[in-house]
Amino acid sequence: MENDKIRVLIGDNTAENGIRLASRLREMGVYAYTRKNDGNVILNSIIKDAPDVAVINLSVPEPDVISIMKKSKNTLTKAPAFIITSDIKNSFIERQIIENGASYYIAKPFEAETLCSVIKSVARKTVAPDCTDIEIIVTDIICKLGVPAHIKGYQYLRTAILNAINDRSLMNCVTKQLYPSVAQQYSTTSSRVERAIRHAIEIAWERGSTETINSFFGYSIKSYHGRPTNSEFIALVTDKLRLQIKAVQPINNIYQ
C-alpha cells in the first residue's frame, strides 16, 4: 500500500538527475518525489508533505542544508532523516554535516541501489509485524538496540548482518570473509570495518536500553560476561532474524 512505503523527497542539483533517481527509487518500492533545488522550496515541502527521508544536495541555494535541517527539527514534531549528497568526498565536510543533524553523507557518483539501501537504513518508519523487507527489519532491530545511525559502524554492522543472512557461510570465517565482503561494498579495509563495528556495539551496550537488549536476545545474552564480540553479536542478531523471517513467510533458499 502507498501509505506503508517510505516517503522520500529528492532535491538534486539538476532536475534531470532528481527525476531519474526518483524513478529508480519508485521501481524499488520507495515513494520518491522531486522538488526544485531551492532551499526554501525544499524546506516548505518538508514541512507540508512530511517525508520520512529528505535527500538534499550539499550545493542547495539559501537556506543551506544545515539551516534546512535545523529549521525542520524546530518546526516539526517528527523531522525527516536527512541524507546529504555531494560532488565532494571530504571527511571534514562529512563530519560537519553529520554533527549538524544529517543521518548520512554520500558522495557522487553512487548507484540508486546504494541510495535505496541507505534510505531504508535511516528511515524512521514503524515496522509492521508482518513486514518481509529484510533491510527494513535489520535496520529496525539495530536502531532499537541503540546503535546510532550517524556513525560508520552502523552501516557496516547493518551490511554485515544482511550479508550473513544472505550467505550463512560468511559466519564461518568472519575476519577473512565477512569483513572483506563489507569492506568491498564501502571501498574501505577489513580492519576499519572491524573497528567501526566494535565501536558501534560498544555504544549500544553502554547507552542502549538494557530492557530492549534483554528482550531481544532473551536468555542467550546471559551467557556473555559484558559486551559480546563482533562475531557473537552478529551471530545472535542473524539467528534471531532468521527465526523472525521464517515465522512471517516460508523461508527462501537465500536464507538457508
Stockholm file with secondary structure:
# STOCKHOLM 1.0

chainA/1-256         MENDKIRVLIGDNTAENGIRLASRLREMGVYAYTRKNDGNVILNSIIKDAPDVAVINLSVPEPDVISIMKKSKNTLTKAPAFIITSDIKNSFIERQIIENGASYYIAKPFEAETLCSVIKSVARKTVAPDCTDIEIIVTDIICKLGVPAHIKGYQYLRTAILNAINDRSLMNCVTKQLYPSVAQQYSTTSSRVERAIRHAIEIAWERGSTETINSFFGYSIKSYHGRPTNSEFIALVTDKLRLQIKAVQPINNIYQ
#=GR chainA/1-256 SS CGGGSCEEEEECSSHHHHHHHHHHHHHTTCEEEECCSCHHHHHHHHHHHCCSEEEEETTCCSSCHHHHHHHHHHHCSSCCEEEEEESCCCHHHHHHHHHTTCSEEEESSCCHHHHHHHHHHHCCCCCCTTCCCHHHHHHHHHHHTTCCTTSHHHHHHHHHHHHHHHCGGGGGGIIIIIHHHHHHHHTSCHHHHHHHHHHHHHHHHHHSCHHHHHHHHGGGGGGSSSSCCHHHHHHHHHHHHHHHHHHHSCCCGGGC
#=GC SS_cons         CGGGSCEEEEECSSHHHHHHHHHHHHHTTCEEEECCSCHHHHHHHHHHHCCSEEEEETTCCSSCHHHHHHHHHHHCSSCCEEEEEESCCCHHHHHHHHHTTCSEEEESSCCHHHHHHHHHHHCCCCCCTTCCCHHHHHHHHHHHTTCCTTSHHHHHHHHHHHHHHHCGGGGGGIIIIIHHHHHHHHTSCHHHHHHHHHHHHHHHHHHSCHHHHHHHHGGGGGGSSSSCCHHHHHHHHHHHHHHHHHHHSCCCGGGC
//
